[in-house]
């Protein structure tokens, strides 16, 4: 088994979504045999951990899974290694989503190449 860090991205949607678009970028520690396995496992986690709740104004607040655009192999775990979650508020959410999907597609293409080489 190897250790990987995967970026899992959620869109935060409140009510009808007519607010400044927000995205939660989470770095997740994943134990897997290959990078492809780590990516698949990160996607499963992303899907499983989508959730929604009602806020104080009784509006639905959702964490909607978008994708996994990045996976990195960790050669060695070190004490104090930083893993974080970040809220992103892009000026153009459609471009941001397109960029995330492109990065994810590239990652999947790399994995296909690595497996079939």
C-alpha positions in Angstrom: 0.0 0.0 0.0 1.0 3.6 -0.7 -0.1 6.9 0.7 -1.7 9.6 -1.6 -3.1 13.0 -1.1 -6.3 13.6 -3.2 -8.1 17.0 -3.7 -11.8 16.4 -3.4 -14.0 19.4 -4.5 -17.5 20.2 -3.4 -19.8 23.0 -4.5 -21.6 24.7 -1.6 -25.1 25.6 -2.6 -27.4 27.5 -0.3 -31.1 27.8 -1.1 -31.6 28.4 -4.9 -27.9 29.1 -5.4 -28.2 32.8 -6.1 -25.3 33.7 -3.9 -21.5 34.1 -4.6 -20.5 30.6 -5.8 -18.5 28.7 -3.2 -16.3 25.6 -3.5 -14.8 23.6 -0.7 -11.4 22.1 -1.8 -10.4 19.3 0.6 -7.1 17.5 0.6 -7.7 13.9 1.7 -5.2 11.3 2.8 -5.8 8.0 0.9 -4.2 4.6 1.3 -4.2 2.6 -1.9 -2.1 0.3 -4.1 -2.0 2.5 -7.2 -2.7 6.1 -8.1 -5.8 5.0 -10.1 -7.1 3.1 -7.0 -6.4 6.3 -4.9 -8.4 8.4 -7.4 -11.3 5.9 -7.4 -11.3 5.8 -3.6 -11.3 9.6 -3.4 -14.3 9.8 -5.7 -16.1 7.2 -3.7 -15.4 9.3 -0.5 -16.5 12.5 -2.3 -19.8 10.9 -3.3 -20.4 9.3 0.1 -19.7 12.5 2.0 -22.1 14.8 0.1 -24.6 16.2 2.5 -27.3 18.7 3.0 -29.0 20.5 5.9 -31.5 23.3 6.6 -29.9 26.6 7.8 -31.6 29.0 10.3 -33.6 30.5 7.5 -34.8 27.0 6.6 -32.9 27.1 3.3 -31.4 23.9 2.0 -27.5 24.0 2.2 -25.8 21.4 0.1 -22.2 20.1 -0.2 -22.4 18.7 -3.8 -19.5 16.6 -4.9 -17.8 17.9 -8.1 -14.8 15.7 -8.7 -11.2 14.8 -7.9 -8.9 17.0 -10.0 -5.6 16.1 -8.3 -3.9 13.1 -6.7 -0.3 13.1 -5.4 1.8 10.2 -4.2 3.4 10.7 -0.8 6.9 9.3 -0.6 7.0 9.7 3.2 4.6 10.9 5.8 6.1 13.4 8.2 5.0 14.8 11.5 3.1 18.0 11.1 2.4 17.5 7.4 -0.2 20.0 6.3 -3.6 18.8 4.9 -6.3 21.4 4.6 -9.7 22.4 3.4 -10.2 25.7 1.6 -13.3 27.6 0.5 -13.0 29.0 -3.0 -15.2 31.9 -4.3 -14.2 32.2 -8.0 -15.2 35.2 -10.1 -16.4 32.9 -12.9 -17.8 29.7 -11.4 -18.4 28.1 -14.8 -14.7 28.5 -15.8 -13.7 27.1 -12.4 -15.9 24.1 -12.8 -14.6 23.5 -16.4 -11.1 23.7 -15.1 -11.8 21.2 -12.3 -13.4 18.8 -14.8 -10.4 19.2 -17.3 -7.9 18.5 -14.5 -9.9 15.4 -13.5 -10.0 14.2 -17.1 -6.3 14.7 -17.4 -5.7 12.8 -14.2 -7.8 9.9 -15.5 -5.9 9.9 -18.8 -2.6 9.8 -17.0 -3.8 6.9 -14.9 -4.9 5.0 -18.0 -1.5 5.6 -19.6 0.4 4.5 -16.4 -1.6 1.3 -16.1 -1.2 0.4 -19.8 2.4 1.2 -20.3 
